[in-house]
Amino acid sequence: MIALETHEFAWAAGFIDGEGSFCFLPGKRTKSGSIHGGIKFSVAQVDRRVLDRLHKALGGFGNVNGPHGPYTNGPRLGQYQYQVSNFERVQQIVCLTWKYLSPIKREQAKKALMLARMSPAERAVALGGK
């Protein structure tokens, strides 16, 4: 069993508030108008070490990968990305950090979780489809 620390949840929530994203990524709309897709939690950083700490603080769910890029000219550096795309794991991350997340990030997480739980037909209506 992984030992989880309350102060790390608070740190993780602050980091997520500033750098993280909870979203629902819609797939292609079917001929019937339904929308499939999936939930995603992600954070990108130039320094992998902070993402490794976040990954550990949140129970080791998901993966840290990269570096990716840079994709433009200039002094930009490649970035590492921490991603979780399993509904239950994203929900656990939200639960672990909820107490410390800002209202804006809570709304973002609620919306992503709500869309992920809908049927494809319900999702199409919620996203302005048929």
WOTAVEN-V856097 format. One record per helix or strand. SS is the DSSP state (alpha for helix, beta for strand). FROM is the first residue (numbers start at 1). TO is the last residue. If there is no record, write none. Layout:
# WOTAVEN-V856097
<<SS,FROM,TO> <SS,FROM,TO>>
This chain:
# WOTAVEN-V856097
<<alpha,6,19> <beta,20,29> <beta,35,45> <alpha,48,57> <beta,63,68> <beta,79,84> <alpha,87,100> <alpha,103,117> <alpha,120,126>>
